[in-house]
Amino acid sequence: MHVKPLAPVFHRCVAAGRRLTGTWAGTPQAVDVLTALGCLGLMALDLPGLAAADNSLSGPAAAVVLALGCTTLLVRRRLPWISYLAALLFIGWLHELTLVQFALYSVGRFRGRRAGILATLGYIAFALVMFWVPGWPEPPGQTLSGFLSIVVPIGALASAVGIAAYRHDLVRELTVRRAESAVLQAVQQERTSVARDVHDFVGRELTLLTVRSEVLSVRARESAHAKDFEELADTARRAHLVLNEIIVQRGERPSTPGVDGLAALAEESGRAGSPVRLAMDEDVHALSPLRQAAVYRVVQECLTNAAKHAHGETIDVSIAADGPRLRIAVSNAVPARTPGRAPVSAGSGTASMSERVRSLGGSLTATHTDDTYEVVATLPRG
């Protein structure tokens, strides 16, 4: 009987293959190839025994049979039961228990706990039946209990490792999905916020246009342009109505403050333990309300991130007009890592900032080094 109880070994081989990211060696297909080669390498150690003791296979014939069995591992992600059936065949024909470890791991890894348990029970039952078949290579003095002490742990360990990896994959996938959902929700909320700001700022201008047009139409009532002013006032009213219909207000929420609110924002951050050095050009006050709202949102989110990940560090905020572009730079030092639980963050804040900036034709980059973290946003001044 040929036993290689090396489930931890092939699990480490699979893990090592995964670490080769960024190249073909890090793909699932490459991992499957490495797994098949590893299994073949372990079983190749049994070639002399297969030819001499277990059956009449010659060395080359045995090598071909083992290689064919290992090729079933290439489809273990989609069809793990093929390698499982091949492993049972190897047990009954060649008395080889190496392939079944890889097969049980694959069933548990890619089909879950229930399939892994059923496959393990089937393997133990099949091996027990084979134990009573005449000709099974039982070592001298080995009893049934001794045999089961080898067969059962081999299957249980391989299957348990696969099931644990399956659960780890589920948890990781759930974490990724939650992060993606949080980012999408943040982007949608930012779009809603931009729409509300558009409604507030543009709606106010349309109201002023409507009132002025009506005043001019009254003053020019006896002139040839009276009808034109009336049509202008009607157009402004219809535009305001369409704006209200397109951007539906769900709940009352004030529009985003402009750059005048940055001083209060910096003061609030300082009271919370993260002092702010604010430097802002005077020309920034002449920006349109929508651009001022974007500046406020970027700085607000950066201060929130700094308070979360670098509490107590001084935050430098610079807002400067550089020709036709507006540059917003927020940076802070990165504190040394301390033991304890890291702050929870899904990256949704950066996504919402980027959405706001992109909606105005700008760009945003976040740079992280060992010492500093900096966010730079550029906007057209309009």
Phi, psi and omega in degrees: 000134187248113186237129173231084181286075188238040178303316177298328182293310182289334176294320177292326178296317178296317179296321178295323178295326180292330182290347180276062182278162177088349179229179178299330181296345180264002181278158177301323180297320179294321178298320179295320178296315179297323178296315179296318179294321178297317178297317179297321179297321178291319181286336179298336177295341182265002184303314178299320180291322179297320182286327188266322192246316192279323184197187185267012179294136174281171180302307179298319180296318178297321179297320179295316180297315179297320180296319178296320177297321181290332179296338178295340178288346179291339179247024185292338180286317182270323184228068182292340182289339178295311178294329178295314179295321177297324179294321177295322177297319179296326179294314183286328186264311186255356182056042184249123184253011182280313183298326183294332177296315178294322182293315179295321176300317183293320178297312179295323184288321188249359176233354173096183188294313184299313179295322179295319179293316179298318179295322180293317178296320178296321179296316181296317180296318180295317180295325178295319177297317180297332180297327182271354179284133178301137179100354177294132185285089178268123178300149181303133176080002182272129180266177178297319180296322177294322178297313181293333178293344175263314185293311184296310179299324180301309181292316183297319181293313181298316180294320180296319178297318179295317179295320178297319177295323177298315179294322178297320178297320179296316180297318180295318179296320179296319178297317179296316180296320179295319178296318179297319179296319179296320179294315180297321179294319179295319178297317180295320178296322179292322176297319176298319178297318178297318180298320179294321177296319177300316179300315183293312186284312181289322178299323178296318180292322178295324177296315178298321179296318179298312182297315181294322179295320179294320178297316180293324178294325177291317180293328182258030185299322183269000183263175181285346184262006182299316181296323179296318179294324178294318178295324177296319179295320178296320179297317179296321179294318179296320178297319178294322179294316179297320179299318179294326181286323182286313182261091183282126178275116177253094183089151180274124176216129181295153178292161181295134179297165177263200183292341178294340180272358182291325180298315178294324179296318178294321179295320178296320178296321178296320178295331180279356177108003179237091183296151184235132171256109185256124176234121186219131177291151179292332181295342182295331180292343180271000179292160177293157181303322180295320179290323175297322178296322178295319178300314181299316183294320180297312180295319180299314181292322178295319178295323177296315179297319180295320178295331182280317188255342182220053183297134179095345180277148178286137183249127178260123180241123180233126178233112187226145175267117182245088183064231180280000183246152175248130183245127178243121181232126178232123182222154177206156177287151178260117181290160177293147180294136177239150179300146180134176183282133180287152178298146179281127180207131179255001181079010183288332179296315177297322179296319179292321176299313181298320179297317179297315182292317180296327180297341179253014176082020181252191180217157181220135177228144177238126183241129181237125174239183179293335186250329187224160172229127185224136175244127180236125177237139176238139181227146169291139183287344175094000000 
